[in-house]
């Protein structure tokens, strides 16, 4: 299994970036996909996640209304559209894949991610 994240870079505060994560070696359409980030000196945190069919998603409070997670199961790719970026969004962003314990609306609370990408750096200058 490989998860290849891309799209990071340097952007000014208020700007936008779109991250992509291309998956291979797994049946993408049955996996929940998550985006996580880790800033220097801080713990890794979940930013957003999306269910296997794209019908439901989860966002951390810190990014609600600014970030949008989406997926294209035909292309085995998950995206994170980030707008109104702030300096505190600066971090290495990782995508991850995991199978839900149950394929129902409770999927988010019981997630364990099995596969992780290599990370892409997002730097927001203020």
N, C-alpha and C positions, 0 to 999 in steps of 0.2 A: 504494500500500500504506500502510495506517495501523495502527499499534499503539498502543492507548490503555491506559496503565497507571493503575490506581487502587487505593485502599485503604490508602494510607500514612497516617501520623499519629503522634501522640505517645502513648507507652505506657510504663508503669512496667516496670522490670526484672522478669522472670518472667512478664510478660503475653504476649498473643498478638495477632497481626494476620493478616489474610488479604488478600493482594494479588491483583488480577485484571488480566488483560491481554486486551482485546478486539481481535481482528484483523479487518481487512477489506481487500479488494482482492487477495487471494491465495488459492490453493487450500490452505487451512489444513491439511488432513489429510495433506499430503505434506511439511510443514515440521517440522523440529526447532525446538523453542521453548526458549529459555534465559532465565534470570534472572541478572542481573549487578548488582553494586553498586559504588558509589564513595564512599568517605568523604573528607572534606576532607584534602588533602595526601597522599592515597594513590592508588595506581593502581587502575583498575577491575579487579574480580575476578569470576570466574564463581562463582555461588552454587549453581545447580542447572540442570539441563536435562532435557528429556524428549523421547523419540523421537516420530516422526510418529504412531504409533498408540498411544502411551501405555504400551507394553509394557516399556520400559526407561527408566531415568533415571540421572542422575549427580548427586552432591552433593559440594561442597567439604567437606574434613575438618572445617572450623570449624562447619559447620551440620548435619552428620550426626546423625540422631536427634532433631533439633529442628525441622527444616524438611521439608515435604513438597510436592513439585511434582506437579501433576495437570493434566489437560486434558479439555475437552469438545469434541470435534470437531464435534458437531452445533450447538454455540453459538459455534464459532470463538474459544474462550476458553481461556487457560491460567491456572492459579492457583498461588500460592505460600502455603501455610499455614505460618506462623511461630509457634512456641511457645517457651516458656522463653527469651524474648528477653533479651539482654544489652546492656549499654551499647555494647559493641564492634560490635553489629549496626547501630548508627546509620550511615546512609548514604542516598544517593539510589539507589533501586532501578530498574533498567531491564529491560524485556523485549526480547527479540530473536528474530528468525526467520531460519532459514537452511535451505537444502536440503542434505541429506547427500550426500557423494560417492558413497556406496554405501548401499543400503537393506539393511544387515545389521548384525550386532552390533558392527562396528567404527566405527559412525557417530560416536561421541563424539570419538575421537582425531583426526578429520579435519575438524572443523567449522569453517566460516567463516560468520559471520552477515551477512546482507545488509541486513536491515531492523531498525531500532531504534525503540523507543517514546520518549516524552518524559521518562520518569522520574517516580517518586513518592517523596517524602521519608518516611523512617522514622526517628523519633527515640525512643530508649529512654533513659529517665531512671533513674539509679541511686539 
